[in-house]
Amino acid sequence: MKKTVRLKVNGEDYTVAVEPDKTLLWLLREELDLTGTKEGCGAGECGACTVIFNGKAVNSCLVLAVEADGAEVFTIEGEAKDGQLSDLQKAFIEHNALQCGFCTPGMIMAARALLNENPQPTEEEIKEAIEGNLCRCTGYLPIIEAIKDVAAKGAKA
């Protein structure tokens, strides 16, 4: 039996009827057509599906859609404003912190959650914030450098 879920995603209000076994990842991709959030492992191990859920970075494949009732969710689609990439997105490009791009949305969401909570993180705090996000292409150093660069500049957008 479907349940009505009301949530705010990237500042917009949505009301969606969902089956109780569907995940937040499914709701975002299939119901709201927000396909920037990627499905990697489906078991919370890779971080490709990371979104910001009520201010915290979470694996959306592990959150049931019904748990999002009343929640605020921020996805990679909300990162750019008025067609302009955010400073974090620009830093990922400038530091070559993306290659195949599959992990990038989740990495950026993990980094955004960290920077929202701690605008001046140490390198160790950055590593801890992204430790649940797997990347097979970059070796992590460019990702860490991109996040450090944004933090050093005090950039928020």
PEUR-V924613 format. One record per pair of residues at least 12 apart in sequence whose ideal C-beta (glycine too) atoms are under 6 Angstrom apart, sorted by the first residue. I is the first residue (numbers start at 1). J is the second residue. D is the distance in whole Angstrom. If there is no record, write none. Layout:
i: [I | I]
j: [J | J]
d: [D | D]
//
This chain:
i: [2 | 2 | 3 | 4 | 5 | 5 | 5 | 5 | 5 | 7 | 7 | 8 | 9 | 10 | 10 | 16 | 18 | 20 | 22 | 23 | 24 | 24 | 24 | 24 | 25 | 25 | 25 | 25 | 27 | 34 | 34 | 36 | 36 | 36 | 37 | 37 | 37 | 37 | 38 | 42 | 44 | 44 | 46 | 47 | 47 | 47 | 48 | 48 | 49 | 50 | 50 | 50 | 51 | 51 | 51 | 52 | 52 | 52 | 53 | 54 | 54 | 57 | 57 | 57 | 76 | 86 | 87 | 87 | 87 | 88 | 88 | 91 | 91 | 91 | 92 | 95 | 95 | 95 | 96 | 97 | 97 | 97 | 97 | 99 | 99 | 100 | 103 | 103 | 106 | 107 | 107 | 110 | 110 | 110 | 111 | 114 | 120 | 121 | 126 | 126]
j: [17 | 19 | 66 | 17 | 18 | 65 | 66 | 68 | 69 | 68 | 71 | 72 | 73 | 77 | 78 | 31 | 65 | 66 | 65 | 61 | 60 | 63 | 65 | 68 | 39 | 49 | 60 | 61 | 65 | 75 | 77 | 76 | 77 | 105 | 49 | 51 | 75 | 105 | 102 | 61 | 59 | 62 | 134 | 106 | 132 | 133 | 103 | 106 | 61 | 106 | 109 | 110 | 73 | 75 | 109 | 74 | 109 | 113 | 73 | 71 | 72 | 109 | 110 | 113 | 105 | 157 | 150 | 155 | 157 | 108 | 150 | 146 | 149 | 150 | 146 | 142 | 145 | 146 | 142 | 138 | 142 | 143 | 146 | 137 | 138 | 137 | 133 | 135 | 133 | 133 | 143 | 129 | 130 | 133 | 147 | 129 | 151 | 151 | 144 | 147]
d: [4 | 6 | 5 | 5 | 5 | 6 | 6 | 6 | 5 | 5 | 5 | 5 | 5 | 6 | 3 | 5 | 4 | 6 | 5 | 5 | 4 | 4 | 5 | 5 | 6 | 5 | 4 | 5 | 4 | 5 | 5 | 4 | 5 | 5 | 5 | 6 | 5 | 6 | 6 | 5 | 4 | 4 | 5 | 4 | 5 | 3 | 6 | 5 | 5 | 4 | 4 | 5 | 6 | 5 | 6 | 4 | 6 | 5 | 6 | 5 | 6 | 6 | 5 | 4 | 4 | 5 | 5 | 3 | 6 | 6 | 5 | 4 | 5 | 5 | 5 | 5 | 5 | 4 | 5 | 6 | 4 | 4 | 4 | 4 | 6 | 5 | 6 | 4 | 5 | 5 | 6 | 5 | 5 | 5 | 5 | 4 | 6 | 6 | 5 | 5]
//
